[in-house]
Amino acid sequence: MFSTLIKFFKFCDEENRKKFTGSIFVGILNSLFMAFRIAAVAVMLRGVIGTAIQGQPFETKTIWLSFGIMCVSMIGGIVTRKVTAMWQCEGGYRTCAKKRIEIAEHLRYLPMGYFNENSLGEITSVTTNTMESVGDVATRAVMMVFQGLLDTSLIIVMLFFFDWRIALVALAGFGLFEFVNLFMRLAVKNVSADKIRDDAAEIGKVLEYIQGIAEVKAYNLVGKRSRELNDVINRRKKTLIKMEMRCIPVSNIQSLVAKLSGVAMMITSLYFYLAGSMTLADCATMLVCSFMLFNALEAGGNYSALLRVIDLGVTKASKILALPTMDIEGRDNEVVSTGSTTGALIQTSNIDFAYDKRKIIDNISLSIPEHSTTAIVGPSGGGKTTFCHLLARFWDVDKGTVTFDGKDVRDYSMDNLMKNYSFVFQNVYLFHDTIANNIRFGQPEAPMEKVIAAAKKACCHDFISQLPNGYDTVIGEGGASLSGGERQRISIARAIMKDSPIIILDEATANVDPENERDLMKAIEELTREKTVIMIAHRLKTVRNADQIVVIDKGRIAEQGKHEDLVAKGGIYARFIDSRKEAVSWKL
């Protein structure tokens, strides 16, 4: 239990850890104020019983003393409870928010291979379910368990000042309660791991189903995919029920122990009174106290079943934050533009790269001059996209070097390096926001005039102007409300706004219809003007005019040169051209 509390506190950042630490100290005051109720009851009972049995006059000051102690207890309890609740809520929710941001920032600098090896569902589960547990459930569970232990311990300590024998009975009941509570935590130990696993599986399957709904319907797989989704949901439901069913019997035994401990205190108090070793006033006080003692402990004990879930959740989030990032602490190097097409702006020297043990890039050396266009072509799966990602340091090479402007890309800070690259991917992702904000994504403070100028260059101003709210039109997540060509042009406008010296086009025109192709090609022409362009392309018209064409096959450079030279060789590129011509010649 305490190991979970310590792990939770270490997980919180320093500012929120101080809030939780402060709430503990205030919680101690709250427990003291709650314990004062016993003193108030004892004062009143002694006054009443003394008047009834011994015939002593009932003094008004006894009432005022008892009333005063009770007022201090109530007011102090209300204030301290409010402070602890506020600090705990602020600490929990701020920790949740900061950790989400911290995880997002950490993910930015992980090698891209991490996202290939780890499902989107698991990452999403950590940033949603796990962080929600930390911000809400964890705060409540951890603090209620701790407060229950604290309240009960202080009341037992106070009982020693009244009668050490009853205090020992209460202490024994407290020990027995914690012994049963241990079994509750052990009962859910394995199920907690299943819950965390099923949470991630459910989110992953839901995301997969929604993102692939078009394919599911197109191939008439709705029933099959629905069954798979339902199976995952039902498995998680069964896990949650299993957890509850394991907790309920032990929780009932725990509650019974608390009640029987109170009964034991009552019987023992009455025995000592009848035996003449305890005054009636103290006996009555102990009877009242027996009803109060285990309330907070019982409430906290029921929450203790969640400690294992919290422990695993914190471990899972900490595991992501502990993943080694790429070395991003390089220098902010200034890029020196040579204005020449003879010097290499980007150069790779004998680079190798592998996913796990499967080699993707094998001993590639290539020079890319400034203000030139390099076309990367080759069979699917040959390593084209991976090679371009290595140029921009999405991964670090296993062997060899990638240099930009004469310096190893690893010598740049990651943010400084990324300022020099703009990307237009085949599958464009737009955010659920206005079109203007999607265009100015890289420059959030850019004025509207600059946004419109970029849109005009990207040939998307006209269709944006025809939308209901123009540039303030909110598009669906991923740009689902726009056509493929419209999304591509908006992404090009975004790249124009960034104005980086290097443009990487990853099959940007592959899925564009003929109606959009003309505007898209104009937009690309505007984007790449006076830039260094690296394009992965399958269309002949986007390849043939490149300054150099590089054919990558099985991770190696199979051919390299200009269009005419490669066609004359009759190799892979020539076959690529022939297949494209044959495809274009098809008529319906």
Secondary structure by P-SEA (a helix, b strand, c coil): caaaaaaaaaaccaaaaaaaaaaaaaaaaaaaaaaaaaaaaaaaaaaaaaaacccccccaaaaaaaaaaaaaaaaaaaaaaaaaaaaaaaaaaaaaaaaaaaaaaaaaaccaaaaaaccaaaaaaaacaaaaaaacaaaaaaaaaaaaaaaaaaaaaaaaaccaaaaaaaaaaaaaaaaaaaaaaaaaaaaaaaaaaaaaaaaaaaaaaaaaaaaaaaacaaaaaaaaaaaaaaaaaaaaaaaaaaaaaaaaaaaaaaaaaaaaaaaaaaaaaaaccccaaaaaaaaaaaacccaaaaaaaaaccaaaaaaaaaaaaaaaaacccccccccbbbbbbccccccccbbbcbbbbbccccccccbbbbbbcccbbbbbbbcccccaaaaaaaaaccccccccccccccccccccccccccccccccccccccccccaaaaaacccccccaaaaaaaaaaaccaaaaaacccccccccccccccccaaaaaaaaaaaaaaacccbbbbccccccccccaaaaaaaaaaaaacccbbbbbcccccccccccbbbbbccccccccccaaaaaaaccaaaaaaaaaaaaaaccc
